[in-house]
Amino acid sequence: MTWPALLEDVAPELLLRADDGSSIPMNLQRWLDAPSAGDEGLMDRAIGPVLDVGCGPGRHVAALSARGVMAMGVDASPNAVKIAVNQGVPVLQRSIFDHLPGTGRWGTLLMLDGSIGIGGDPPALLARGVELLHRRGQMLVEVGPPGSPTRRLNARLESAGQATPWFPWALVGMDSIPHLAKNAGMRVAETWEGEGRWFAGLTKH
C-alpha cells in the first residue's frame, strides 16, 4: 500500500503507527473536506504570500485563494498534488527541503495536520522555514496539546490491513515549541486552541 492509494481509496480508518507500537488515528476525510471553523480562525491570522508545507490536497491553499490571499502548497505525495491540481489549486510536488520559489519572501508558512513532523527533525524543518520566510514573516504551526510528548520516531500509515513503508517522523507538543522556536531564531508570539487542536504562531526575532 502506498500513500497515493490511501488517498484514492479514502480509507475509513487510517492510523499513523509508530515503531514502538503506539498509534494515532488520522482523519483523512478532514484533509479532503473544506476547512473547518478552527481552520478559518487560523487563516484569519495568515499574512500573504502563504506557503502551506505538507499541504496534502490543498484545502487551506484553496480557501486562502478564495479570500484573495496569495497562497501555494508544497507536498511530496504525487496523488495529493494531483487532487489539488485537478481542482485548480496551486501545489508543487517536492520536498520542503528542495529548491522552492519565493525563498526569503514568504509572509506565512503553515505547518498543519502533523506537518511539523516531516522528516523526523523539527529543528531542521523550522530552520528551513526561517530561510523561506520574509524577515517579518511568521509560521503558524499545529502541535500537540500541553503535556503531550515531543519525540522522533519511525512511523508508517496503516489501513485495512495494509501499510506504507516506514519513514522518519516526529511529534511535537506545545511545551517544546518555545525551545524549538528559540533555537531556530524565532519566538512564540501566540498560542491558541480551536476545536480541540493546538496552534502556535512563531515570528522572527
Number of C-alpha atoms within 10 A of each C-alpha: 14 14 18 16 12 21 19 11 9 15 15 12 13 20 19 18 19 20 13 9 7 10 16 11 12 17 15 17 14 12 18 17 10 15 16 13 11 14 17 16 12 21 20 10 12 23 18 19 19 27 27 25 24 27 27 29 27 30 21 28 27 24 18 22 17 11 11 10 17 17 27 23 28 24 22 16 20 14 20 24 25 18 18 22 15 10 12 11 22 17 27 20 17 17 16 21 11 8 9 12 9 13 14 15 17 26 22 27 29 26 25 20 19 17 23 24 23 20 19 19 17 24 15 15 19 23 16 16 26 23 13 22 24 18 15 13 23 27 29 23 23 25 27 20 17 12 10 14 15 18 14 17 20 16 23 19 23 23 16 12 6 10 18 17 12 14 15 15 22 21 20 22 18 20 16 16 23 16 13 19 22 14 13 20 14 21 20 20 13 11 16 12 13 14 9 8 14 19 22 22 24 25 21 19 12
